[in-house]
Amino acid sequence: MFLPPQHLLSDGELEFLVRVFVKLGVNKVRLTGGEPLLRPGFTELVTRIATIEGLTDLALTTNAVLMPRHANALKAAGLGRVTVSLDSLDDSVFRLMAGGRGSVKEVLLGIEAAERAGFTNLKINTVVQRNINDHTVMHLVDHFRHSGHTIRLIEFMDVGNVNHWNKALVVPGSELLKLIHDRWALRPVKTQVAAETARRYEFTDGAGEIGFINSISEPFCGDCSRARITADGEFYSCLFSAHGTGLRDKIRDGISVEELTEIICGLWSKRADRYSELRNRLPGNLPHVEMFRMGG
């Protein structure tokens, strides 16, 4: 169910929040979802955020189905990078994992539209689940080798409460790395930033890069520097949080930049999120905010 429009942050409220975060030193913003391209006037929002001084990286995560309609306008508006969610090139597997919505053809057409609009080095995010789409990974990697785009293979995570997570469905990144390396030789990328979520490798034959996001088998809580704001203004300091802090009503009540800055600094300085590191020591079935509310 969609929230009523009045519950969502307006473009002006989102811009206000981004300006506060940039003032605090944030220089990268990712617009995600749900599917962000469903938001009315999304291109205008991109324009407002892209012009904020101090912001150096504005990215979008999308299922790409609507990219043929929006790619050119998004490029003109100042969007810098695009990440596409694509779990398989097998249409039946894709539909199973996407809840029966969309098709592989639509996603590939969206990628082509992004390329024509001038977006280069797209990231292709693939969540791998054992006995569901793991048998299609090599086809996906083969398809995007030499494309200039980067596949990122993501371990199936226990985010939210409705994705039926089971550790038995997790395919460790190390297993996928060996599988791919045995077919196409890989070597680690030399320069990697600690806060990056992906372990990056390059094909030795020059076919590009591939990344592995191993948050289950190799947690990276200590290096995480990401905060998340939902469409209705909840602040979360961790992807696996159960509760956030509401900022929307504070903004609508006229909070000053200084007051909001103090609140955000207080929340961030007190964060002690280590869920991924502690997962195996915690009781099962802990509640989490749903992924469709906060994005990846």
N, C-alpha and C positions, 0 to 999 in steps of 0.2 A: 504494500500500500504506500502511495506517495504521501508525503507530508503536505498539508495545506501551504500554499505559497507564502502566507504571512508568517509561517514558522521558520522559513528559510532566511538566511542572511541575504540582504540585498547586495547588488553590485557595489554600492557605496560602502556598505558595512564590511564586505570582504576586502575592498581596497584599503579601508581604514586599518583593518587587522594586519594586512600584509605590510603596510607602512610601519606599523609598530614593530613587527618582527624584524624588518629590514633595519630599523633603527637599533635593534638589539644585536645586529651582526649577521642575521640570516641573509644569504645571497642567492639561495636556490629555492624555488617554489615549484611544486608539482601539483597539477590539477587532476584529480582522479575521481573515482566514484565507488559504486554504481557506474553509470555511463555518463560522463560529464557533457557530452555533446547533445544530450537530451534537454539540457537546461536552456530555456528560452533566452535569446540574446547572448549566448555564450561568447561569441566572437567579440562583442563589445566589452565583456568582462576581461578577456585576454588583453585587449587594447589598454584598458585602464591599469592593469597590473604590470604589463610590459614596460610602461613608461615610468615606473617608479625608480627613482635614482638610487643606485646601490644594488639593485637586483641584476645579477649577471646571468642567471640561468632559469628560464621558464619552460617547464616541460608538461606534457599531457600524457596520461595513460588512458587508452581507449580500446574498445573492441573493434574499431576501424570501420564498422558497418556504415556509419554516416560520414566518413571522411570524403567520399566523392563529392558530397554536397558542400563541405566546409573547408577542405584542405587549402585552397587558394586564399580564402579570406583569413584563415588562421595564420598563414604565413605572412600575409600583409599586415596583420594585427600585431605581429611581433613574437609569436610563439617560436621557441627555439628548437625544441626537441619533441619527438613523439615515441611513445612506447606502446606496442600493440600486444594485447593478450590473445594468444593463439595456442591452444593445448594439443592440437593434432591436425594433420592434413587429411586424415581419414574422416570423411564427412559424418559417418555414423558415430564414430568416437567423439568427434567434435560436438555433435548435437547432444549426445549423452551427457557430456560434461558441461554444456551450456544450457541445460534444462530445456532442450528442444528449440531454442531460439537461434536464429541466424544460420549461416552456412559458411563453409570454408571459402566458397567462391566469393561471397560478399566481403569477407575479411581480406582476401587477396586483392580484390578490386580496390578496397580501401587503402591497402599498402601501395598499390600502383598510383593511386590518386595522390598520396602523400609524396611519393617520389617525383611525380610530375610537378607538384607545387614547389619542389626544391628542398624537401626534408631529406637529409642524408643520414646514414648510420642510425637507422631505427633500431630500437631494442625490441626483440620479440620475446615476450614473457611466456614461459610454458611451465605450468604446474604438473609435476609428474606423479602419477599414482600407479602403484604396482597392480598389474593385471587389469588395468583400465586403459591407460594410454602409453605405458612404458614401452610396449612393443612397436610404437609408431615414432619414437624419438629419433632413431637413426634416419628415417625418411625426412623428418623435419630438418635435421641438421644438414643433410645432403642438399635439400632444397635451397637453404639459405647460405651455404658456403659460396663464396665468390660474389655474393649479392651486395656486399658493403654493409649489411645489417648484422646485428649481433644477437644470436640466440642466448637467452638466459634460462637455464633449467633450474626450477625452484622446487625444493622439497615441500611436499604436502604438509601444510601447517594447521594446527588446531586453533584457527581463528574463528570467532563466533561460536554459535551453539547449534547451527543447523546444517553444517557441512558433513556430518557423520564421520568425523575424523577418527581414524584408527591407526595406531602406530604401525600396524602390519602393512598399511598401504604406502608407507613412506619408502621411497627409493633413495638411499643415501647418495649424495653428490659424488662421493668417492667411487661408487659403483658405476655411475654414469660416466665419470671421467675415464675410468679404465676401459669401459666399453667403446667410447669414442676414440680414445688414444690408440687402441688396438687397431682401429680402422684408418684413422688419420692422425698422424703424430702431432702432439701438442706440447707446448712449453709455456711455463708461467710468464705472464706479462711482467716486466721488470719493475715498472713504476706503478705502484698501487697505493691508494690512499686508505689509511686505517679505517675511516668512517664509511667506506664503500661496503655495500652489502654483498656484492658478488666477488667471488674469487675468479680472476680473469686469466684466460689462457689464449694463446694464439696458435693457429695452425702453422706448422713449420713449412708448409708448401706455399704460404702467402695467401691462403684463402680467407683470412680474416680472423675474428675473435669469437670466443664463446665464454659465457660466464656461468658460474654455479653458485646458487644461493642456498647455503646449507644451514639454515637456521635451526633445524632439528638436531642434526648430527654434529654440527660445529657452531654452537651459539656465539653470537658476537655482541651480546648486551653491553659489554664494557666499552665498546667503540661506537655504539649507536648515538647519533646526534640528531635524530629526527623527532619532530613534534607533529601532531596531526590536529586539524580543525575540521569538524564535520560541517555539513551544509547548514545545520541549524545552530552552529556556534559552540559546540562542545569541544573543549581542549583535552587532548589525550597525549600523554607523554610516552605511551607504549602501544604497539600494535595489539598486544594481548590484554589491554586494560579491561576491567569490568565496569569502571565508573570514570566519567570525565568531569570537567568543571565548566559550567555554563558561562559563556561570555556574551551571548547575544543580548540578554536583558540588560546587562551592564552597559553595553554599547548604546542600546536604545534609551537608557536612562541618562545618557549624556556623560558617561565617564570620560575623563581627560586622558590624553596620551600618557601623561606621567603616571596617573593612577593605574591604567591598564598595564603599563610597563612594569610597575611594581608587582602587580598580581602575577604576571607571567614569569618574572624573574623568581618570585617566591615559589611558584609551582615547579619550575625547572630546577632550582637549587636544591629542592627537597626530594627530587625524584630518586627512587631506589629500585627502579624496575629491573628485575633480573629473571623474569619468568622463564625464558628459554634455558637459562643456565640451571634453574631450580626445578624444571618440569618433572624430572624423574623422582624428585623428593616430595612433590606436592600431591595432595589427594586428587583423584580423577574427577572429570566432569565439572571443573571450575567454570563459572560463567565468564564469558568474554563479550565485549561489544561486537556486534556483527560486522563483518568485513564490508558489507555494502553500505554501512553508515560512515565508516572512516577511511575506506580505501586502503590500498596496499602501501 
